[in-house]
Amino acid sequence: MARAFTGWSVGDGRWLAEGEEAPRAGQFHYVEAWHDPYQKRVLGCEFAPQRGPMADGDDVLDLLAAHPATARHVTAKLARRFLAGDPPADLVTALSGVFPDIVQAPDQIAQVLRALVSSEAFSATPPAKIRRPFEYLAALYRATGAGITATGNAHAWQLSRAGWQMHSYGPPAGHPDTAGAWTGASTLNRMVDMALYAHEAWFEIASADFAPEGPDESFGAFVARHAGALAPNRADEVVAVVQNIYDFDPAERVGDIPVADRGGLARMAVAFAALAVGSMRPGSLIGAKAAVAERLEDLLIGAGSWLAPQLRARLASGFGDHGALQVPMTELVSLSDALNALIWSEAEGAVRAYAPDQPYPEGNGLSEPLMTVAQAIKSDMGLRVATVDVPGWETHVNQADPFSGPARGLSEAVIAFWRDLGSWQQDVSVVVMSEFARRCGPIRRAARTMGAAMR
């Protein structure tokens, strides 16, 4: 097959022969002198030697276009792109049956898409697609009508931080098109950054004119317009949230405030719309409200906790008649507050009555938070994960002396915590991590890793 495409090249000015270069047109360019003109066999078909220019390659493309494997591959990608990361097998089979029947049609892909969106599976499958980083950033700028100002690779760098390698992704199949590939913590953090800062000058990609539509446009209409461009069904909720932050009268004229403040207001509206619950449609939250409640309950406190029945009831009722992806932002915030109040009101008696079995070191900043964690564990609340942060370790130079005291304090507090757990030790794992303790050895000059200082 590769021999059939010899001579197919690009007009990029490359050297072809002595005194001959390809045109610098940036378009397809056929170099007949490079073509292998001899007999070939491709997919069981015999190609005679010495055929016309590009005839071998053209016939191979026709063979591939009509091959059943091509139909399955292309229709599966279309279903994955427009429906779900794991489309129903029977739907892909049905679409692959449509594909070869219209192989000569100029609108072949359009007809396959029409069959896809007209299928029962399309209307029966809950929305589960998520915008990938490039599409997410493009949607932000499209919502505000921003003009691209980047002349370098600022956009490529910002997207690469979210895992999107512009024009440099390794596998030839391209970036993944499944939600699981784009819902990791690092990627989602970077997409939150985009929502919040994509229109800031230091982002160095685009600029937008956040002017009012007319002299009498109100605050409320201004915020709703910018939020609605990205999430039309969330505009009123965003207005309520932004109004609470900025404390403005929705009926007042937005043109009366300074341009910088108006820009900040618009950027906030777009960010809230981009980050609204359901805007990115993570597949893990799709399902009936009872099932979602159980998943959240298990994530928060564990199914075996004595709080589980009350929490399950509160979660289920909190969603009301909404599906998991349609919970209004204000309702979800209210639900979160109610859950916090429930957990601590129920646990207050057990925590207050708790007394540590072992003394904790006095004057140690870790003692109180670790004792609180021990209280929660031994109160049988069903706690799954707890973290305690210890700041003040970033000295970077001459670390041995400054670290000896904190390291000793860390050891003493963890030992006291472990002894306090008593019989609960068999159910608990303690992990101690430091920001730079990736290896023991020098970083540069006198600076050493924390692992080296604590060796």
Secondary structure, DSSP 8 states (H G I E B T S, - for coil): -GGGGTTEEEEE--EEETTEE--EEEEEEE-GGG---S-EEETTEEE-SS--TTHHHHHHHHHHHH-HHHHHHHHHHHHHHHT-SS--HHHHHHHHHHGGGGTT-TTHHHHHHHHHHTSHHHHHS-------HHHHHHHHHHHHT-EE---SSHHHHHHHTTT--TTT-SSTT-S--SGGGG-SHHHHHHHHHHHHHTTSGGG-SEE-----SSTT-BHHHHHHHHHHTT-GGGHHHHHHHHHHHH---TTSBGGGS-HHHHHHHHHHHHHHHHHSTTSS--GGG-S-HHHHHHHHHHHHT-TTSTTHHHHHHHHHHHTTT--GGG--HHHHHHHHHHHHHHHHHHHHHHHHT---SS---TT-TTHHHHHHHHHHHHTT----------------SS-HHHHHHHHHHHHHHHHHHHHHHGGGGGG-------TTTTSSSEEETTEE-HHHHT-
